[in-house]
Amino acid sequence: MATATFHQSIVSFASPSSTISQCGFKIDSSLSFTSKKINFCKIKAMASVSYHNTLLSPSKTIPDNSLKKSNEAALILIRHGESLWNEKNLFTGCVDVPLTEKGVEEAIEAGKRISNIPVDVIFTSSLIRAQMTAMLAMIQHRRKKVPIILHDESEQAKTWSQVFSDETKNQSIPVIPAWQLNERMYGELQGLNKQETAERYGKQQVHEWRRSYDIPPPKGESLEMCAERAVAYFQDNIEPKLAAGKNVMIAAHGNSLRSIIMYLDKLTCQEVISLELSTGIPLLYIFKEGKFMKRGSPVGPTEAGVYAYTKRLAQYRQKLEEDSEVICS
């Protein structure tokens, strides 16, 4: 499925109208990356200023500069829960496998941890394990808004999935899938048992494929290649929403999230390869005045510390409590 030219094809396109197929998804080069390779070891935080917000009518785009500006927004990162191939100790990469029962429980627990933190829009990868995690987590939120996956794979999909009730839109949260947030593609390792692969190629070789920054597995992606697409997408599509005051949740994968955290925390190539992310554990950042502030992981829905980080989060939680009292009375 993968080719040796994978890296070149996701970084630089031959012509504005060319398309490629990656992990089962067609990519229109006119909508994607610049032709220049980004050095992520020297990356600086930069906010993009041009983007569109599809909300719940994907056939119509609404410029986010029409939205009310805020000097603060929450960013939640969640690595998907355990998948069936995680359980079997297989290299998964871009193969689309669902969560295990444990993974479902992890997603639900993650949702409980963030149930008092505002969420306006959700981004996920195009893979079902990340989408399941996002949907299950959001169902636990105290606002009880319905997460709705937006479909823009064709004009017909856009038209048929539109929502025409403003009231229903207000009680919904858009979920935007993006292949750029997919797990890094493991090439010829996908589907292989990790232990057996180490025995076949040697532990050191497999360790380099898995944990180095710029060494890809056979016909696959390195972490550096994954970072180029994931961070570019974050800069172009997610960071502007945060700048507009939208609270964002991202449900994705170990390597795509490590790439984004490398950008947020300004980690070096050596620092990011030692970064470990647990499945189903949310991480909270506050975006304020163009800067990202890491706030750790909420321990639970009643844990007070995380809401004391900012006045805005504390006020949001207080409003939830007041609304709950009104409903119960």
LUMDOTI-604574 format. One record per residue (C-alpha): residue number from 1; residue in three letters; x, y negated, z. Coordinates in Angstrom, 2 decimals. Example, Ala and Ser with C-alpha at 12.3 -4.5 7.8 and 13.67 -1.06 7.14 Angstrom:
<atoms>
{1, 'ALA', {12.30, 4.50, 7.80}}
{2, 'SER', {13.67, 1.06, 7.14}}
</atoms>
This chain:
<atoms>
{1, 'MET', {0.00, 0.00, 0.00}}
{2, 'ALA', {2.77, -2.43, 0.92}}
{3, 'THR', {5.44, -3.57, -1.48}}
{4, 'ALA', {9.00, -4.69, -1.01}}
{5, 'THR', {8.01, -8.15, -2.23}}
{6, 'PHE', {5.52, -8.68, 0.59}}
{7, 'HIS', {7.54, -11.42, 2.29}}
{8, 'GLN', {7.99, -13.42, -0.88}}
{9, 'SER', {4.33, -13.12, -1.79}}
{10, 'ILE', {3.04, -14.55, 1.49}}
{11, 'VAL', {5.56, -17.39, 1.59}}
{12, 'SER', {5.69, -18.59, -2.00}}
{13, 'PHE', {3.19, -18.19, -4.83}}
{14, 'ALA', {4.05, -18.13, -8.51}}
{15, 'SER', {1.19, -20.34, -9.64}}
{16, 'PRO', {-1.68, -22.34, -8.06}}
{17, 'SER', {-4.29, -19.93, -9.36}}
{18, 'SER', {-2.58, -16.64, -8.52}}
{19, 'THR', {-4.01, -14.23, -5.99}}
{20, 'ILE', {-2.55, -11.34, -4.04}}
{21, 'SER', {-4.13, -8.56, -2.05}}
{22, 'GLN', {-2.77, -8.04, 1.44}}
{23, 'CYS', {-4.14, -5.58, 4.01}}
{24, 'GLY', {-7.25, -5.30, 1.90}}
{25, 'PHE', {-7.90, -9.04, 1.69}}
{26, 'LYS', {-7.50, -11.25, -1.39}}
{27, 'ILE', {-5.68, -14.49, -0.81}}
{28, 'ASP', {-6.14, -17.50, -3.06}}
{29, 'SER', {-2.78, -19.18, -3.34}}
{30, 'SER', {-4.41, -22.55, -3.89}}
{31, 'LEU', {-5.69, -22.41, -0.32}}
{32, 'SER', {-2.62, -21.08, 1.41}}
{33, 'PHE', {0.97, -21.89, 2.23}}
{34, 'THR', {3.55, -24.33, 0.97}}
{35, 'SER', {6.39, -22.93, -1.08}}
{36, 'LYS', {9.02, -23.81, 1.50}}
{37, 'LYS', {10.10, -21.36, 4.18}}
{38, 'ILE', {9.75, -22.63, 7.73}}
{39, 'ASN', {12.54, -22.12, 10.25}}
{40, 'PHE', {10.65, -21.10, 13.38}}
{41, 'CYS', {13.78, -21.09, 15.56}}
{42, 'LYS', {13.84, -24.90, 15.20}}
{43, 'ILE', {10.14, -25.59, 14.99}}
{44, 'LYS', {8.65, -28.71, 16.55}}
{45, 'ALA', {5.04, -29.19, 17.59}}
{46, 'MET', {3.22, -31.17, 14.91}}
{47, 'ALA', {-0.50, -31.81, 14.67}}
{48, 'SER', {-2.12, -31.44, 11.28}}
{49, 'VAL', {-4.65, -34.13, 10.36}}
{50, 'SER', {-6.51, -32.67, 7.40}}
{51, 'TYR', {-9.04, -29.89, 7.81}}
{52, 'HIS', {-12.71, -28.95, 7.69}}
{53, 'ASN', {-15.09, -27.50, 10.22}}
{54, 'THR', {-17.44, -24.94, 8.70}}
{55, 'LEU', {-19.52, -24.54, 11.87}}
{56, 'LEU', {-22.48, -22.25, 11.16}}
{57, 'SER', {-23.12, -23.26, 7.56}}
{58, 'PRO', {-20.04, -21.90, 5.80}}
{59, 'SER', {-21.21, -23.13, 2.41}}
{60, 'LYS', {-20.98, -26.72, 3.66}}
{61, 'THR', {-17.90, -28.30, 5.17}}
{62, 'ILE', {-18.13, -31.08, 7.73}}
{63, 'PRO', {-15.02, -33.22, 8.30}}
{64, 'ASP', {-13.99, -32.95, 11.93}}
{65, 'ASN', {-13.24, -36.66, 12.05}}
{66, 'SER', {-17.00, -37.03, 12.41}}
{67, 'LEU', {-16.84, -35.20, 15.71}}
{68, 'LYS', {-16.43, -36.94, 19.02}}
{69, 'LYS', {-12.77, -37.26, 19.92}}
{70, 'SER', {-11.42, -36.03, 23.24}}
{71, 'ASN', {-7.98, -36.33, 24.79}}
{72, 'GLU', {-8.16, -32.81, 26.21}}
{73, 'ALA', {-9.19, -29.34, 25.03}}
{74, 'ALA', {-8.81, -25.76, 26.23}}
{75, 'LEU', {-7.03, -23.08, 24.20}}
{76, 'ILE', {-7.57, -19.44, 25.19}}
{77, 'LEU', {-5.44, -16.64, 23.74}}
{78, 'ILE', {-6.50, -13.00, 24.10}}
{79, 'ARG', {-4.71, -9.94, 22.77}}
{80, 'HIS', {-7.27, -7.34, 21.71}}
{81, 'GLY', {-8.10, -4.47, 24.04}}
{82, 'GLU', {-6.65, -0.99, 23.63}}
{83, 'SER', {-7.33, 0.51, 20.19}}
{84, 'LEU', {-7.74, 4.16, 19.25}}
{85, 'TRP', {-4.25, 4.16, 17.74}}
{86, 'ASN', {-2.78, 2.44, 20.81}}
{87, 'GLU', {-4.17, 5.35, 22.76}}
{88, 'LYS', {-2.58, 7.85, 20.36}}
{89, 'ASN', {0.77, 5.96, 20.37}}
{90, 'LEU', {0.64, 5.33, 16.62}}
{91, 'PHE', {1.98, 2.32, 14.70}}
{92, 'THR', {-1.16, 0.40, 13.75}}
{93, 'GLY', {-0.18, -2.86, 12.05}}
{94, 'CYS', {-2.82, -3.88, 9.49}}
{95, 'VAL', {-4.75, -0.60, 9.63}}
{96, 'ASP', {-8.27, -1.45, 10.77}}
{97, 'VAL', {-9.10, 0.74, 13.77}}
{98, 'PRO', {-11.61, 0.02, 16.58}}
{99, 'LEU', {-11.26, -0.23, 20.34}}
{100, 'THR', {-11.29, 2.68, 22.75}}
{101, 'GLU', {-13.71, 2.77, 25.66}}
{102, 'LYS', {-10.88, 1.34, 27.77}}
{103, 'GLY', {-10.39, -1.40, 25.16}}
{104, 'VAL', {-14.07, -2.31, 25.37}}
{105, 'GLU', {-13.79, -2.56, 29.15}}
{106, 'GLU', {-10.68, -4.75, 28.82}}
{107, 'ALA', {-12.52, -7.09, 26.45}}
{108, 'ILE', {-15.46, -7.37, 28.84}}
{109, 'GLU', {-13.12, -8.08, 31.76}}
{110, 'ALA', {-11.34, -10.74, 29.71}}
{111, 'GLY', {-14.70, -12.36, 29.05}}
{112, 'LYS', {-15.48, -12.45, 32.75}}
{113, 'ARG', {-12.18, -14.18, 33.43}}
{114, 'ILE', {-12.97, -17.00, 31.01}}
{115, 'SER', {-16.72, -17.18, 31.66}}
{116, 'ASN', {-16.43, -20.67, 33.20}}
{117, 'ILE', {-14.06, -22.13, 30.59}}
{118, 'PRO', {-15.62, -24.02, 27.65}}
{119, 'VAL', {-15.46, -22.43, 24.18}}
{120, 'ASP', {-16.68, -24.24, 21.05}}
{121, 'VAL', {-15.17, -22.13, 18.28}}
{122, 'ILE', {-13.52, -18.72, 18.07}}
{123, 'PHE', {-10.79, -17.58, 15.69}}
{124, 'THR', {-9.99, -13.91, 15.19}}
{125, 'SER', {-7.96, -11.82, 12.79}}
{126, 'SER', {-9.72, -9.93, 10.01}}
{127, 'LEU', {-9.29, -6.67, 11.94}}
{128, 'ILE', {-12.16, -5.09, 13.84}}
{129, 'ARG', {-10.30, -4.57, 17.13}}
{130, 'ALA', {-9.73, -8.32, 17.48}}
{131, 'GLN', {-13.28, -9.14, 16.42}}
{132, 'MET', {-14.74, -6.63, 18.88}}
{133, 'THR', {-12.65, -8.19, 21.63}}
{134, 'ALA', {-13.84, -11.70, 20.77}}
{135, 'MET', {-17.52, -10.75, 20.61}}
{136, 'LEU', {-17.50, -8.65, 23.78}}
{137, 'ALA', {-15.60, -11.33, 25.69}}
{138, 'MET', {-17.91, -14.13, 24.59}}
{139, 'ILE', {-21.03, -12.21, 25.58}}
{140, 'GLN', {-19.82, -12.52, 29.20}}
{141, 'HIS', {-19.73, -16.32, 29.08}}
{142, 'ARG', {-22.15, -18.15, 31.37}}
{143, 'ARG', {-23.35, -20.40, 28.56}}
{144, 'LYS', {-24.85, -17.31, 26.90}}
{145, 'LYS', {-24.24, -18.66, 23.43}}
{146, 'VAL', {-24.29, -16.11, 20.62}}
{147, 'PRO', {-21.01, -15.60, 18.71}}
{148, 'ILE', {-21.68, -15.47, 14.95}}
{149, 'ILE', {-19.04, -14.36, 12.44}}
{150, 'LEU', {-18.78, -16.71, 9.47}}
{151, 'HIS', {-18.46, -15.08, 6.05}}
{152, 'ASP', {-16.68, -16.94, 3.27}}
{153, 'GLU', {-15.44, -14.01, 1.20}}
{154, 'SER', {-17.82, -15.00, -1.59}}
{155, 'GLU', {-20.36, -17.68, -2.42}}
{156, 'GLN', {-23.13, -15.14, -1.96}}
{157, 'ALA', {-21.81, -14.21, 1.48}}
{158, 'LYS', {-21.75, -17.89, 2.46}}
{159, 'THR', {-25.28, -18.48, 1.22}}
{160, 'TRP', {-26.81, -15.36, 2.72}}
{161, 'SER', {-25.26, -15.90, 6.16}}
{162, 'GLN', {-26.37, -19.50, 6.67}}
{163, 'VAL', {-28.34, -20.49, 9.76}}
{164, 'PHE', {-31.10, -23.06, 9.10}}
{165, 'SER', {-32.31, -23.76, 12.65}}
{166, 'ASP', {-30.50, -26.57, 14.46}}
{167, 'GLU', {-31.68, -25.19, 17.78}}
{168, 'THR', {-30.23, -21.78, 16.98}}
{169, 'LYS', {-26.96, -23.37, 15.84}}
{170, 'ASN', {-26.71, -25.19, 19.16}}
{171, 'GLN', {-27.01, -21.85, 20.95}}
{172, 'SER', {-24.35, -20.22, 18.80}}
{173, 'ILE', {-20.56, -20.23, 18.54}}
{174, 'PRO', {-18.86, -19.87, 15.14}}
{175, 'VAL', {-16.37, -17.00, 14.85}}
{176, 'ILE', {-13.85, -17.55, 12.04}}
{177, 'PRO', {-11.90, -14.50, 10.84}}
{178, 'ALA', {-8.50, -15.10, 9.25}}
{179, 'TRP', {-6.13, -12.49, 7.83}}
{180, 'GLN', {-3.24, -14.81, 8.72}}
{181, 'LEU', {-3.86, -13.89, 12.39}}
{182, 'ASN', {-3.58, -10.16, 11.66}}
{183, 'GLU', {-1.02, -7.99, 13.39}}
{184, 'ARG', {2.29, -7.83, 11.57}}
{185, 'MET', {2.30, -5.26, 8.83}}
{186, 'TYR', {4.42, -2.26, 9.81}}
{187, 'GLY', {4.86, -0.96, 6.25}}
{188, 'GLU', {5.78, 2.69, 6.01}}
{189, 'LEU', {5.57, 3.11, 9.80}}
{190, 'GLN', {1.80, 2.60, 9.87}}
{191, 'GLY', {0.05, 5.73, 11.11}}
{192, 'LEU', {3.28, 7.33, 12.37}}
{193, 'ASN', {3.71, 8.45, 15.97}}
{194, 'LYS', {6.10, 6.09, 17.76}}
{195, 'GLN', {7.90, 8.80, 19.68}}
{196, 'GLU', {8.32, 11.03, 16.63}}
{197, 'THR', {9.55, 8.07, 14.60}}
{198, 'ALA', {12.21, 7.32, 17.22}}
{199, 'GLU', {13.34, 10.95, 17.11}}
{200, 'ARG', {13.52, 10.86, 13.30}}
{201, 'TYR', {15.28, 7.52, 12.77}}
{202, 'GLY', {16.92, 7.03, 16.14}}
{203, 'LYS', {15.80, 4.94, 19.11}}
{204, 'GLN', {18.11, 2.05, 18.22}}
{205, 'GLN', {16.81, 1.75, 14.66}}
{206, 'VAL', {13.16, 1.86, 15.75}}
{207, 'HIS', {13.92, -0.65, 18.52}}
{208, 'GLU', {15.31, -3.05, 15.90}}
{209, 'TRP', {12.26, -2.65, 13.71}}
{210, 'ARG', {9.93, -3.29, 16.65}}
{211, 'ARG', {11.77, -5.90, 18.70}}
{212, 'SER', {14.16, -7.84, 16.46}}
{213, 'TYR', {13.09, -11.19, 15.08}}
{214, 'ASP', {14.13, -10.91, 11.45}}
{215, 'ILE', {14.55, -7.18, 10.67}}
{216, 'PRO', {11.40, -5.69, 9.05}}
{217, 'PRO', {10.49, -1.99, 9.03}}
{218, 'PRO', {10.56, -0.33, 5.58}}
{219, 'LYS', {8.22, -2.29, 3.25}}
{220, 'GLY', {6.78, -4.19, 6.20}}
{221, 'GLU', {6.96, -7.54, 8.00}}
{222, 'SER', {9.45, -8.78, 10.55}}
{223, 'LEU', {8.26, -10.95, 13.43}}
{224, 'GLU', {9.69, -13.92, 11.52}}
{225, 'MET', {7.47, -13.15, 8.52}}
{226, 'CYS', {4.42, -12.76, 10.76}}
{227, 'ALA', {5.22, -16.08, 12.44}}
{228, 'GLU', {5.36, -17.92, 9.12}}
{229, 'ARG', {1.75, -17.09, 8.25}}
{230, 'ALA', {0.30, -17.17, 11.79}}
{231, 'VAL', {1.83, -20.50, 12.83}}
{232, 'ALA', {1.07, -22.14, 9.48}}
{233, 'TYR', {-2.58, -21.14, 9.91}}
{234, 'PHE', {-2.59, -22.40, 13.51}}
{235, 'GLN', {-1.17, -25.77, 12.47}}
{236, 'ASP', {-3.53, -26.22, 9.53}}
{237, 'ASN', {-6.79, -24.87, 10.95}}
{238, 'ILE', {-6.73, -24.58, 14.74}}
{239, 'GLU', {-4.59, -27.40, 16.07}}
{240, 'PRO', {-6.71, -30.10, 14.37}}
{241, 'LYS', {-9.82, -28.76, 16.12}}
{242, 'LEU', {-8.04, -29.02, 19.47}}
{243, 'ALA', {-7.01, -32.58, 18.57}}
{244, 'ALA', {-10.70, -33.32, 17.89}}
{245, 'GLY', {-11.61, -32.12, 21.39}}
{246, 'LYS', {-12.90, -28.66, 20.41}}
{247, 'ASN', {-12.23, -25.85, 22.88}}
{248, 'VAL', {-10.81, -22.85, 21.03}}
{249, 'MET', {-10.48, -19.15, 21.74}}
{250, 'ILE', {-8.18, -16.94, 19.64}}
{251, 'ALA', {-8.54, -13.16, 19.77}}
{252, 'ALA', {-5.69, -11.57, 17.86}}
{253, 'HIS', {-2.70, -9.25, 18.17}}
{254, 'GLY', {0.57, -8.86, 20.01}}
{255, 'ASN', {2.84, -10.18, 17.26}}
{256, 'SER', {0.60, -12.88, 15.81}}
{257, 'LEU', {-0.01, -14.22, 19.33}}
{258, 'ARG', {3.68, -14.00, 20.21}}
{259, 'SER', {4.33, -16.10, 17.11}}
{260, 'ILE', {1.83, -18.74, 18.20}}
{261, 'ILE', {3.17, -18.77, 21.76}}
{262, 'MET', {6.67, -19.22, 20.33}}
{263, 'TYR', {5.36, -22.38, 18.68}}
{264, 'LEU', {3.40, -23.61, 21.72}}
{265, 'ASP', {6.20, -23.00, 24.24}}
{266, 'LYS', {9.05, -23.85, 21.84}}
{267, 'LEU', {10.71, -20.50, 22.44}}
{268, 'THR', {13.90, -19.48, 20.70}}
{269, 'CYS', {14.20, -16.39, 18.50}}
{270, 'GLN', {15.86, -14.55, 21.37}}
{271, 'GLU', {13.23, -15.60, 23.90}}
{272, 'VAL', {10.25, -14.54, 21.80}}
{273, 'ILE', {11.48, -10.99, 21.17}}
{274, 'SER', {11.38, -10.31, 24.92}}
{275, 'LEU', {7.87, -11.74, 25.33}}
{276, 'GLU', {5.32, -9.10, 26.30}}
{277, 'LEU', {1.54, -9.60, 26.14}}
{278, 'SER', {-0.87, -7.28, 27.93}}
{279, 'THR', {-4.05, -6.16, 26.19}}
{280, 'GLY', {-7.21, -7.94, 27.30}}
{281, 'ILE', {-5.49, -10.55, 29.50}}
{282, 'PRO', {-6.47, -14.12, 28.55}}
{283, 'LEU', {-3.90, -16.93, 28.58}}
{284, 'LEU', {-4.99, -20.54, 29.01}}
{285, 'TYR', {-3.39, -23.64, 27.53}}
{286, 'ILE', {-4.53, -27.25, 27.83}}
{287, 'PHE', {-4.03, -29.45, 24.78}}
{288, 'LYS', {-3.70, -33.08, 25.82}}
{289, 'GLU', {-2.19, -36.08, 24.06}}
{290, 'GLY', {-0.64, -33.87, 21.40}}
{291, 'LYS', {1.07, -31.52, 23.86}}
{292, 'PHE', {0.35, -27.96, 25.00}}
{293, 'MET', {0.46, -27.21, 28.72}}
{294, 'LYS', {0.58, -23.56, 29.76}}
{295, 'ARG', {-1.81, -22.77, 32.62}}
{296, 'GLY', {-1.37, -19.03, 33.05}}
{297, 'SER', {-4.21, -16.51, 33.17}}
{298, 'PRO', {-7.52, -16.91, 34.99}}
{299, 'VAL', {-7.72, -14.16, 37.61}}
{300, 'GLY', {-11.49, -13.99, 37.63}}
{301, 'PRO', {-14.69, -15.99, 37.12}}
{302, 'THR', {-14.68, -17.25, 40.72}}
{303, 'GLU', {-10.97, -18.04, 40.92}}
{304, 'ALA', {-10.68, -21.72, 41.76}}
{305, 'GLY', {-7.06, -22.43, 40.84}}
{306, 'VAL', {-7.39, -22.48, 37.07}}
{307, 'TYR', {-10.26, -24.97, 37.21}}
{308, 'ALA', {-8.23, -27.32, 39.40}}
{309, 'TYR', {-5.69, -27.80, 36.60}}
{310, 'THR', {-7.77, -30.51, 34.97}}
{311, 'LYS', {-10.68, -32.68, 36.02}}
{312, 'ARG', {-12.51, -31.78, 32.80}}
{313, 'LEU', {-12.47, -28.04, 33.52}}
{314, 'ALA', {-13.59, -28.65, 37.09}}
{315, 'GLN', {-16.50, -30.78, 35.87}}
{316, 'TYR', {-17.47, -28.13, 33.29}}
{317, 'ARG', {-17.58, -25.42, 35.92}}
{318, 'GLN', {-19.58, -27.66, 38.26}}
{319, 'LYS', {-22.11, -28.26, 35.48}}
{320, 'LEU', {-22.46, -24.50, 34.98}}
{321, 'GLU', {-23.13, -24.08, 38.69}}
{322, 'GLU', {-25.76, -26.82, 38.65}}
{323, 'ASP', {-27.47, -25.37, 35.60}}
{324, 'SER', {-27.50, -21.94, 37.25}}
{325, 'GLU', {-29.13, -23.36, 40.39}}
{326, 'VAL', {-31.85, -25.06, 38.32}}
{327, 'ILE', {-32.65, -21.79, 36.52}}
{328, 'CYS', {-32.80, -19.84, 39.78}}
{329, 'SER', {-34.98, -22.39, 41.59}}
</atoms>
